[in-house]
Amino acid sequence: MAKTKIKRLYLMPILSKALDVIELLEGESGSVNLEDIYQRTRISKTSVYRILKTFQHRGYVAQNQSCEYRLVSRPKRLRCNADGSSVLDSQKPAALCRVEFQERSKVCVSE
């Protein structure tokens, strides 16, 4: 008897749902309310609410006074190289990176 090998998918269901919400918002020209997102994605309202609040907290989504949500453009993460020089894609001034590099170099030890 030959055993069939089952291919396992190591997926995270809530992450897939969160991406469904992002993809829905990407396709919208305006804002969308919680009820519409719930009905169109068929994800539970509780999960949709938590996903939206997480995205809002992280700066990916904004909520207006009518309780509608929309994607917002986040600024690129500003990074510095280990030597204190700026990363080209961030357009961050090298002088600022040098200051941050010096600050990160300080170590505090308390007993």
C-alpha positions in Angstrom: 0.0 0.0 0.0 1.4 3.4 -1.0 0.7 6.2 1.4 -0.2 9.5 -0.1 1.8 12.4 1.4 -0.4 15.3 2.6 1.0 18.7 1.8 0.6 20.9 4.8 0.1 24.6 4.4 1.4 26.5 7.4 -1.0 29.4 7.2 -2.2 31.8 9.8 -6.0 32.2 9.4 -6.3 35.6 11.1 -3.4 37.0 9.0 -5.2 35.8 5.8 -8.4 37.6 7.0 -6.4 40.8 7.8 -5.0 40.7 4.3 -8.5 40.2 2.9 -9.5 43.4 4.7 -6.5 45.3 3.3 -7.2 44.1 -0.2 -10.8 45.2 0.1 -9.8 48.7 1.3 -7.2 48.9 -1.5 -10.0 48.5 -4.1 -12.1 51.3 -2.6 -11.8 54.9 -3.7 -13.4 56.1 -0.5 -14.1 55.0 3.0 -16.0 51.8 4.0 -17.9 51.1 7.2 -17.5 48.0 9.4 -20.8 46.5 8.3 -19.8 46.7 4.6 -16.5 45.1 5.3 -18.1 42.4 7.3 -20.7 41.6 4.7 -18.2 41.7 1.8 -15.5 39.6 3.4 -17.7 37.3 5.4 -15.3 37.6 8.3 -16.9 37.8 11.7 -17.7 41.4 12.9 -15.6 40.9 15.9 -12.6 39.9 13.9 -13.1 42.7 11.3 -13.3 45.2 14.2 -10.1 44.0 15.8 -8.3 43.9 12.5 -9.3 47.5 11.7 -8.4 48.7 15.2 -5.0 47.0 14.9 -4.4 48.6 11.5 -5.5 51.9 12.8 -3.2 51.6 15.8 -0.3 50.7 13.5 -1.0 53.6 11.1 -2.3 51.6 8.1 -5.9 52.6 8.4 -7.7 55.8 9.4 -11.3 56.1 10.8 -13.4 59.2 10.1 -16.2 60.7 12.3 -18.8 58.6 10.4 -17.0 55.4 11.6 -15.8 54.6 8.1 -12.3 53.2 7.4 -9.8 53.9 4.6 -6.2 53.0 3.9 -3.7 55.7 4.5 -0.2 56.0 3.1 2.4 55.4 5.7 5.8 57.2 5.5 8.7 55.0 4.7 10.5 53.8 7.8 13.5 56.0 8.5 16.6 53.9 8.9 20.3 54.5 9.5 23.2 52.3 8.7 25.3 50.9 11.6 28.0 53.5 11.0 25.6 56.4 11.3 25.2 57.2 7.6 21.7 57.5 6.1 20.0 54.8 4.1 19.5 56.0 0.5 15.8 55.1 0.2 14.8 57.0 3.4 16.1 60.4 2.3 17.1 60.9 5.9 19.9 63.4 6.5 23.2 61.8 7.4 23.7 64.2 10.2 20.5 63.1 11.9 21.6 59.5 11.5 24.9 60.2 13.2 23.1 61.8 16.2 20.8 58.7 16.5 23.8 56.4 16.1 25.6 58.1 19.0 22.4 58.0 21.1 22.0 54.2 20.5 25.6 53.6 21.4 25.0 54.8 25.0 24.4 52.0 27.5 22.9 52.5 30.9 23.4 50.0 33.7 21.5 50.1 36.9 21.9 47.9 39.9 
